[in-house]
């Protein structure tokens, strides 16, 4: 057996092909949606996945305001932020956050599932979340993708 015939192919910026994918979040559970979208953004579904390269797709999430949570999370879950001043810790529950900024819950969930480094910040820029069905990315011809097709 010739061992030199098996070469590990490592992707780089020149060899990566980035597609545009459209995901409909209507009726989807937030965590399950976010984990599948994070997998698409990271590029783990591709055969040439390389951990240190941004080889994922550009993902457009529509109907982010129609995402669901299970159990009593609408009232009991808390999103915590800090202003930087003493006594400046703020909390908000998902029901109030959805009324204030509907896209924020999906953005926070996906961002939490990406790497916490410069590459993760770069990957996060490939996520586009919209509350309704309209989005300004028609020129990119995004491919509609059903979440149950993603493993």
C-alpha positions in Angstrom: 0.0 0.0 0.0 1.4 3.4 -1.0 0.9 5.7 2.0 1.9 8.8 0.0 -1.4 8.5 -2.1 -3.4 9.5 1.0 -3.0 13.2 1.5 -4.8 15.3 4.0 -6.4 18.2 2.2 -6.4 21.4 4.3 -8.6 24.2 3.1 -7.4 27.8 2.9 -8.9 31.1 1.9 -8.2 30.4 -1.8 -9.8 27.0 -1.9 -12.9 27.6 0.2 -16.3 27.9 -1.6 -18.8 29.8 0.5 -22.5 29.3 -0.4 -25.5 31.4 0.6 -28.1 29.4 2.6 -31.6 30.5 3.6 -33.1 29.0 6.8 -36.7 29.5 7.9 -37.0 29.7 11.7 -40.8 29.6 11.9 -41.9 27.1 14.5 -38.4 25.9 15.3 -37.0 25.4 18.8 -34.3 28.0 19.5 -31.4 25.8 20.7 -31.9 23.2 17.9 -32.1 25.9 15.3 -29.0 27.6 16.7 -26.9 24.5 16.8 -27.6 23.6 13.2 -27.0 27.2 12.0 -23.7 27.3 13.9 -22.7 24.0 12.2 -23.4 25.6 8.8 -21.5 28.8 9.7 -18.6 26.9 11.0 -18.5 24.6 7.9 -18.5 21.3 9.8 -21.0 19.8 7.2 -18.4 20.1 4.5 -15.9 17.4 3.6 -13.0 19.9 3.5 -13.6 21.3 7.0 -10.5 22.8 8.5 -10.7 24.0 12.1 -8.5 27.1 11.7 -10.1 28.4 8.5 -13.5 30.1 7.9 -14.9 27.5 5.5 -18.6 27.8 6.4 -21.5 29.2 4.5 -23.3 32.5 4.7 -26.6 31.9 6.5 -29.7 34.0 6.3 -32.3 33.2 9.0 -35.8 34.6 8.4 -38.9 34.6 10.7 -36.7 34.9 13.8 -39.6 36.4 15.6 -41.5 33.1 15.3 -39.0 30.9 17.1 -40.2 28.8 20.0 -38.9 28.0 23.5 -39.9 24.9 25.5 -41.2 24.8 29.0 -41.4 28.0 31.0 -38.3 29.6 29.4 -40.3 32.6 28.1 -40.6 33.8 31.7 -37.9 32.1 33.7 -34.8 32.3 31.4 -32.7 35.4 31.8 -30.3 37.2 29.5 -27.7 39.1 31.6 -25.7 42.1 30.5 -23.4 44.5 32.3 -23.1 48.2 31.7 -19.6 48.5 33.2 -20.7 50.6 36.1 -21.2 49.5 39.7 -24.7 48.1 40.1 -25.1 48.0 36.3 -26.0 44.4 35.9 -29.2 44.1 33.8 -31.4 41.1 33.2 -34.2 40.6 30.7 -36.4 37.6 30.0 -37.0 36.2 26.5 -40.6 37.6 26.3 -39.4 41.2 26.8 -36.3 40.7 24.6 -38.5 39.4 21.8 -40.8 42.4 22.0 -37.7 44.8 22.1 -35.5 43.2 19.5 -36.8 40.0 17.8 -33.6 39.0 16.1 -31.5 39.1 19.3 -32.4 35.7 20.7 -31.3 33.8 17.6 -28.1 35.9 17.3 -27.1 35.3 20.9 -27.8 31.6 20.7 -25.7 31.1 17.6 -22.9 33.3 18.8 -22.6 31.3 21.9 -22.1 28.1 19.8 -19.2 29.6 17.8 -15.5 29.6 18.9 -14.6 32.3 21.3 -11.6 33.8 19.4 -10.9 36.0 16.4 -12.0 33.3 14.0 -15.3 33.0 15.8 -15.9 36.7 15.5 -15.2 36.5 11.8 -17.6 33.5 11.4 -20.3 35.4 13.2 -20.3 38.1 10.5 -21.6 35.4 8.1 -24.9 35.3 10.0 -27.8 37.5 8.9 -31.0 37.3 11.0 -34.3 39.0 10.0 -37.6 39.1 11.9 -39.9 38.8 8.9 -39.7 37.0 5.6 -38.1 39.9 3.7 -34.3 40.1 3.4 -31.9 42.2 1.2 -29.9 39.2 -0.1 -31.9 38.1 -3.1 -28.9 39.0 -5.4 -26.8 36.2 -3.8 -29.5 33.6 -4.8 -29.6 31.8 -1.4 -30.5 28.2 -1.4 -33.5 27.2 0.7 -32.5 24.6 3.3 -34.7 22.6 5.6 -33.3 22.1 9.1 -34.3 18.4 9.4 -31.9 17.7 6.4 -28.9 18.8 8.5 -27.5 16.1 10.7 
